[in-house]
Structures are given as C-alpha cells and as structure tokens.
Amino acid sequence: MHLKMAANVLIGVATFALCCTPALAITRWIPLPVAKSVAIDTSQPGPNISRGAVVYKNCRACHDIGQDAGTRVGPDLTGIVGRPAAVLEDYTYSKAMHEAGKEGLIWSRDLLDQYLSAPTKFIPGNKMAYIGLNDAEARRNLIAYLATFEIIGRAPWEPVEITAPLPDQRP
C-alpha cells in the first residue's frame, strides 16, 4: 500500500515538474531559420598553415615572400591573396597576365587554387612554367600560408578599373 502511494506521489511530482514548470516544459522542437547564402563545408578540415610553409619551399626557387621580399624569376608573392593580377611594377609580366589583370582578375583564394592546379591552362601564355600542384589539400595549405603575408601599410598598386562587363551585366 505504501509502495503504491509512494509511486503515485512520485508520478504526480514528475507530472507537475514536466507540465507546470516552464523551464522544463518542452512541447516540440522548432527548427531555427538558416540563411541560405551561408555554406559551411565540414567535409574537409581547414587548411594547415605549417604544411603550407613546407609546400612553399618548392616555390622559393622562383618567388620571394615577406617583409624584405623582392622580385626573383617570378613576382613577389607578399600580399598575393586579394591582389589584382599583374600590378607589381618591378616585375615584367607576360602579355596574357597583363590582359587578365586588365580584365579584372583579382587573386582570391578560389582563383589561386584554380591557377595553381594548372597555371598554363588557367592563363594560357603566362610565364609560369610550373606544371601545377595536383594535391588539392596541399594547394589549400599553400594558399593559407601565402595569405599570412600581407602588405603592411598602403598597397603598392593603384586601384584597377575593370573594363570588362561583369557576368550578369550585358553591354
């Protein structure tokens, strides 16, 4: 008898706690709206800057980077991420690279990734004789490493006027 009464009291207390306590009352799960323009790719880990530094050792034969960098066989890569193509005055770019710059090519991470996978296919006629880096993870790591080197102060190039129409704008 006492056991039955204790069970009823316990059930009553639990029912009261679940139904009458607002902090504990969960009626249903309501999904929050998610912005459709935000995409987070969790299938791949983020880039590894240290591994990118190792990949960059292959680039050092032609390119320099950092505060005291200058032109070598290839242009200085300091500040390359976000920089318009063919803007450094102390490097002689190919005609193809100059045209890409005039058409508005800005070295985003995505475009650098495409370029580094096959430079002569991405911009036919450019001077970079490198065949390309096939390993997508190595490219991501390299670009992350390059992105850590920014121009301190003012950018050494003038703003580029884009003369070509954007894809959604027809003349």
C-alpha positions in Angstrom: 0.0 0.0 0.0 2.7 2.4 1.0 4.6 1.4 -2.2 1.6 2.2 -4.4 1.1 5.6 -2.6 4.8 6.5 -3.0 4.6 5.6 -6.7 1.5 7.8 -7.1 3.3 10.7 -5.3 6.4 10.3 -7.5 4.3 10.2 -10.7 2.4 13.3 -9.5 5.6 15.2 -8.8 7.1 14.2 -12.1 3.9 15.2 -14.0 3.9 18.6 -12.2 7.5 19.2 -13.0 7.1 18.4 -16.7 3.8 20.2 -17.2 3.8 23.1 -14.9 7.4 24.2 -14.8 8.1 26.5 -17.8 11.8 25.8 -17.9 11.3 22.1 -18.2 8.2 22.1 -20.4 9.3 21.2 -23.9 6.4 20.8 -26.2 8.1 20.4 -29.6 11.3 21.1 -31.4 11.2 24.2 -33.6 14.0 24.5 -36.2 15.6 27.9 -36.5 15.7 29.5 -39.9 19.1 29.2 -41.6 20.4 31.7 -44.1 20.6 30.1 -47.5 23.6 32.1 -48.5 25.9 30.6 -45.9 27.5 27.4 -46.7 29.9 25.7 -44.3 31.8 22.8 -45.8 32.6 20.4 -42.9 33.6 17.5 -45.2 37.3 18.8 -45.2 39.4 20.0 -42.4 40.6 23.6 -42.5 44.0 24.4 -44.1 47.2 23.8 -42.3 49.5 26.9 -42.5 52.5 24.9 -41.3 52.1 22.4 -44.0 51.6 25.3 -46.5 55.0 26.6 -45.4 56.5 23.2 -46.3 54.8 23.3 -49.8 56.1 26.9 -50.3 59.7 25.6 -50.1 59.1 24.4 -53.7 58.1 27.9 -54.8 61.2 29.6 -53.3 63.3 28.9 -56.3 61.3 31.5 -58.3 59.3 33.5 -55.7 60.1 35.5 -52.6 57.7 36.4 -49.8 57.7 38.5 -46.7 58.7 42.0 -45.5 62.1 42.1 -47.4 60.9 40.2 -50.4 61.6 41.3 -54.0 61.3 40.1 -57.5 63.1 36.9 -58.5 62.4 34.8 -61.5 58.7 35.2 -60.6 57.0 38.1 -58.8 57.0 38.8 -55.1 54.1 36.8 -53.5 53.7 39.1 -50.5 50.0 40.1 -50.3 49.0 37.9 -53.3 45.7 36.9 -51.8 43.3 39.7 -52.7 45.8 41.4 -55.1 44.9 42.3 -58.7 46.8 40.4 -61.3 49.9 41.9 -62.9 50.2 45.0 -60.8 53.8 44.9 -59.3 55.9 47.5 -61.1 59.2 45.7 -60.5 58.2 42.5 -62.4 57.7 42.1 -66.2 54.5 40.1 -66.6 53.5 38.2 -69.7 51.0 39.8 -72.1 48.5 37.2 -71.1 48.8 38.1 -67.4 48.6 41.8 -68.2 45.3 41.1 -70.1 44.0 39.1 -67.2 44.7 42.0 -64.9 43.1 44.5 -67.2 40.0 42.3 -67.4 39.7 42.4 -63.6 41.4 39.3 -62.3 41.9 39.5 -58.6 43.7 36.7 -56.8 41.1 35.3 -54.5 41.7 32.0 -52.7 39.5 30.2 -55.2 41.2 31.7 -58.2 44.6 31.0 -56.8 43.5 27.4 -56.2 42.5 27.0 -59.9 45.6 28.7 -61.1 48.0 26.6 -59.0 46.4 23.4 -60.2 47.3 24.2 -63.8 48.8 27.6 -64.4 49.2 27.4 -68.2 45.7 26.1 -68.6 44.2 28.8 -66.3 46.0 31.7 -68.2 47.4 30.4 -71.5 50.6 32.3 -72.4 51.6 33.2 -68.9 55.3 33.0 -67.9 54.9 30.5 -65.1 56.4 27.2 -66.4 55.3 25.2 -63.3 53.1 22.2 -64.4 50.7 22.6 -61.4 50.0 21.2 -58.0 47.6 18.3 -58.2 47.0 17.8 -54.5 44.0 20.0 -53.5 44.9 19.9 -49.8 48.4 21.0 -50.5 47.1 23.9 -52.6 44.7 24.9 -49.8 47.6 24.8 -47.3 49.9 26.8 -49.5 47.2 29.5 -50.1 46.6 29.7 -46.4 50.3 30.2 -45.8 50.5 32.8 -48.6 47.6 34.6 -47.0 49.5 35.2 -43.8 51.8 37.6 -45.7 50.1 40.9 -46.2 51.4 44.2 -47.4 51.9 46.5 -44.4 50.6 49.9 -44.9 49.4 51.0 -48.4 49.2 48.5 -51.2 51.9 49.0 -53.9 49.4 49.1 -56.7 46.7 51.6 -57.8 43.1 50.5 -57.8 42.3 48.6 -61.0 39.5 49.9 -63.3 37.6 46.9 -64.6 36.7 47.5 -68.3 35.0 44.1 -69.0 31.3 43.8 -68.1 30.5 41.5 -65.1 28.8 38.2 -66.0 25.3 39.5 -65.0 25.8 42.8 -66.9 25.5 42.9 -70.6 26.7 45.9 -72.6 
